[in-house]
Amino acid sequence: MKIDRKMEIKNRLKAIREQKNISQKELAEILKINVYTVSKWETGVRTPDDEHLDQIARALCVKKEYLLGL
């Protein structure tokens, strides 16, 4: 699956996570946060802050700018 850099962060995060075959629960465990937080990010209810964006980028082996669509 090719990731469109113009996608919203919620869609980009979900697509990358699924592409890497990581569940929401696994990502939450890696980030040491509640799985509901990951769910809220992926549904657009909340947006990850800068600290979490850095952690997500490291966990998914992508650049923070890529997550942001820059």
Z-matrix of the N, CA and C atoms (Angstrom, degrees):
N
C 1 1.459
C 2 1.523 1 108.72
N 3 1.317 2 116.70 1 124.68
C 4 1.450 3 121.39 2 177.30
C 5 1.525 4 108.88 3 -83.19
N 6 1.332 5 116.21 4 135.76
C 7 1.459 6 121.69 5 -179.48
C 8 1.526 7 109.36 6 -92.28
N 9 1.320 8 117.20 7 121.95
C 10 1.459 9 123.28 8 177.52
C 11 1.521 10 108.46 9 -80.30
N 12 1.322 11 116.77 10 120.00
C 13 1.462 12 120.43 11 -177.06
C 14 1.525 13 112.77 12 -66.58
N 15 1.317 14 118.49 13 -13.87
C 16 1.456 15 121.19 14 179.99
C 17 1.526 16 112.18 15 -89.93
N 18 1.326 17 116.92 16 -4.29
C 19 1.466 18 119.70 17 179.81
C 20 1.524 19 109.14 18 -65.26
N 21 1.290 20 115.05 19 154.24
C 22 1.456 21 119.76 20 174.71
C 23 1.515 22 109.20 21 -65.98
N 24 1.328 23 116.43 22 154.56
C 25 1.459 24 120.67 23 -178.06
C 26 1.523 25 111.97 24 -56.53
N 27 1.330 26 117.49 25 -37.04
C 28 1.467 27 119.54 26 -178.79
C 29 1.521 28 110.49 27 -60.97
N 30 1.322 29 117.31 28 -43.00
C 31 1.461 30 121.33 29 179.45
C 32 1.521 31 111.41 30 -71.79
N 33 1.321 32 116.11 31 -39.07
C 34 1.457 33 121.11 32 -179.41
C 35 1.522 34 110.14 33 -64.24
N 36 1.332 35 116.59 34 -45.19
C 37 1.462 36 121.44 35 179.81
C 38 1.524 37 110.31 36 -59.81
N 39 1.304 38 116.70 37 -47.42
C 40 1.465 39 120.59 38 -178.79
C 41 1.526 40 110.85 39 -64.04
N 42 1.317 41 116.89 40 -44.35
C 43 1.464 42 121.00 41 -178.39
C 44 1.528 43 111.25 42 -62.65
N 45 1.314 44 116.98 43 -44.62
C 46 1.469 45 120.47 44 -179.90
C 47 1.522 46 110.15 45 -66.30
N 48 1.320 47 116.72 46 -43.58
C 49 1.463 48 120.86 47 -179.78
C 50 1.525 49 110.11 48 -60.24
N 51 1.318 50 116.67 49 -46.13
C 52 1.461 51 120.65 50 -179.76
C 53 1.532 52 111.23 51 -67.45
N 54 1.327 53 116.52 52 -37.34
C 55 1.457 54 120.94 53 178.69
C 56 1.535 55 110.06 54 -61.74
N 57 1.307 56 116.47 55 -34.89
C 58 1.469 57 121.69 56 179.63
C 59 1.523 58 111.54 57 -86.69
N 60 1.334 59 115.96 58 1.58
C 61 1.464 60 122.28 59 177.01
C 62 1.539 61 112.19 60 60.76
N 63 1.334 62 115.18 61 43.23
C 64 1.463 63 122.20 62 178.71
C 65 1.525 64 107.63 63 -114.37
N 66 1.317 65 116.95 64 129.75
C 67 1.464 66 120.53 65 178.79
C 68 1.530 67 109.76 66 -77.99
N 69 1.324 68 115.15 67 165.02
C 70 1.470 69 119.20 68 174.91
C 71 1.527 70 110.11 69 -59.24
N 72 1.317 71 115.61 70 -40.73
C 73 1.461 72 120.33 71 -179.27
C 74 1.524 73 110.89 72 -63.43
N 75 1.317 74 117.15 73 -43.25
C 76 1.468 75 120.69 74 179.08
C 77 1.526 76 111.19 75 -63.53
N 78 1.322 77 116.72 76 -42.61
C 79 1.466 78 120.02 77 178.83
C 80 1.522 79 109.78 78 -63.95
N 81 1.314 80 116.59 79 -42.61
C 82 1.471 81 120.42 80 178.45
C 83 1.530 82 110.53 81 -60.04
N 84 1.316 83 116.80 82 -41.26
C 85 1.466 84 120.19 83 179.34
C 86 1.525 85 111.17 84 -65.32
N 87 1.321 86 116.94 85 -41.24
C 88 1.467 87 121.42 86 178.02
C 89 1.526 88 109.84 87 -61.05
N 90 1.329 89 116.19 88 -42.81
C 91 1.469 90 121.25 89 -176.93
C 92 1.524 91 113.13 90 -84.16
N 93 1.342 92 115.42 91 -6.97
C 94 1.476 93 121.37 92 -178.47
C 95 1.528 94 111.43 93 59.08
N 96 1.341 95 113.60 94 48.14
C 97 1.466 96 120.75 95 177.68
C 98 1.524 97 108.32 96 -133.17
N 99 1.311 98 115.95 97 174.36
C 100 1.453 99 122.60 98 179.07
C 101 1.530 100 109.71 99 -76.99
N 102 1.324 101 116.82 100 140.35
C 103 1.459 102 121.33 101 179.58
C 104 1.531 103 111.26 102 -59.29
N 105 1.313 104 117.38 103 -29.23
C 106 1.467 105 120.63 104 179.37
C 107 1.525 106 111.63 105 -65.31
N 108 1.321 107 116.68 106 -28.09
C 109 1.466 108 120.36 107 177.42
C 110 1.523 109 109.53 108 -66.74
N 111 1.324 110 116.93 109 -44.62
C 112 1.463 111 120.56 110 177.82
C 113 1.529 112 109.76 111 -61.17
N 114 1.315 113 116.54 112 -43.25
C 115 1.458 114 121.35 113 178.60
C 116 1.528 115 111.03 114 -59.66
N 117 1.312 116 116.34 115 -43.10
C 118 1.473 117 120.39 116 179.89
C 119 1.527 118 110.87 117 -64.86
N 120 1.338 119 117.21 118 -37.19
C 121 1.463 120 120.04 119 176.44
C 122 1.519 121 110.46 120 -62.91
N 123 1.323 122 116.33 121 -43.04
C 124 1.465 123 120.32 122 -174.75
C 125 1.530 124 112.97 123 -77.23
N 126 1.309 125 117.80 124 -17.70
C 127 1.465 126 120.35 125 176.01
C 128 1.522 127 111.73 126 -98.02
N 129 1.329 128 116.37 127 -5.42
C 130 1.449 129 120.76 128 177.84
C 131 1.515 130 114.76 129 84.11
N 132 1.340 131 117.01 130 7.69
C 133 1.464 132 120.63 131 177.39
C 134 1.526 133 109.75 132 -67.27
N 135 1.329 134 115.09 133 -38.51
C 136 1.470 135 121.76 134 177.94
C 137 1.516 136 108.36 135 -132.92
N 138 1.335 137 115.51 136 162.39
C 139 1.457 138 122.06 137 175.70
C 140 1.519 139 108.17 138 -121.27
N 141 1.327 140 117.66 139 135.99
C 142 1.465 141 118.87 140 179.74
C 143 1.527 142 111.20 141 -62.87
N 144 1.338 143 115.57 142 141.53
C 145 1.466 144 119.83 143 176.20
C 146 1.525 145 108.86 144 -77.02
N 147 1.339 146 116.85 145 175.95
C 148 1.466 147 121.90 146 -176.40
C 149 1.523 148 112.84 147 -58.21
N 150 1.317 149 116.85 148 -41.61
C 151 1.459 150 120.39 149 -179.52
C 152 1.529 151 111.03 150 -62.63
N 153 1.322 152 115.11 151 -44.89
C 154 1.466 153 118.91 152 179.25
C 155 1.525 154 110.99 153 -68.94
N 156 1.319 155 118.09 154 -35.56
C 157 1.459 156 120.21 155 177.12
C 158 1.526 157 110.66 156 -59.73
N 159 1.325 158 116.11 157 -41.90
C 160 1.468 159 120.28 158 176.91
C 161 1.525 160 110.68 159 -61.79
N 162 1.325 161 116.82 160 -44.08
C 163 1.460 162 121.35 161 -179.72
C 164 1.530 163 111.52 162 -66.16
N 165 1.318 164 116.68 163 -41.50
C 166 1.460 165 121.29 164 178.72
C 167 1.528 166 110.02 165 -62.52
N 168 1.328 167 115.83 166 -45.14
C 169 1.466 168 120.38 167 -179.90
C 170 1.526 169 110.68 168 -59.14
N 171 1.320 170 116.85 169 -44.82
C 172 1.471 171 120.09 170 178.16
C 173 1.523 172 110.82 171 -64.13
N 174 1.324 173 117.28 172 -44.51
C 175 1.466 174 121.54 173 -177.27
C 176 1.527 175 111.72 174 -64.34
N 177 1.327 176 117.00 175 -35.58
C 178 1.459 177 120.90 176 -177.43
C 179 1.530 178 112.74 177 -98.10
N 180 1.343 179 116.04 178 2.41
C 181 1.477 180 121.70 179 178.13
C 182 1.528 181 112.59 180 58.18
N 183 1.325 182 115.34 181 45.24
C 184 1.463 183 121.31 182 174.55
C 185 1.525 184 108.05 183 -132.54
N 186 1.308 185 116.05 184 164.40
C 187 1.456 186 119.72 185 176.88
C 188 1.519 187 110.00 186 -80.28
N 189 1.317 188 115.30 187 147.70
C 190 1.466 189 120.97 188 178.20
C 191 1.530 190 110.57 189 -56.69
N 192 1.328 191 116.30 190 -39.97
C 193 1.452 192 121.56 191 -179.87
C 194 1.531 193 111.30 192 -61.72
N 195 1.327 194 115.75 193 -33.67
C 196 1.462 195 120.62 194 178.11
C 197 1.523 196 110.04 195 -66.19
N 198 1.319 197 116.26 196 -41.68
C 199 1.472 198 120.24 197 177.08
C 200 1.523 199 110.60 198 -60.95
N 201 1.325 200 115.61 199 -36.52
C 202 1.457 201 120.73 200 -177.21
C 203 1.523 202 112.50 201 -83.39
N 204 1.336 203 116.22 202 -7.54
C 205 1.461 204 119.73 203 179.83
C 206 1.507 205 113.89 204 78.79
N 207 1.331 206 116.14 205 23.89
C 208 1.465 207 120.38 206 -179.06
C 209 1.530 208 111.77 207 -93.04
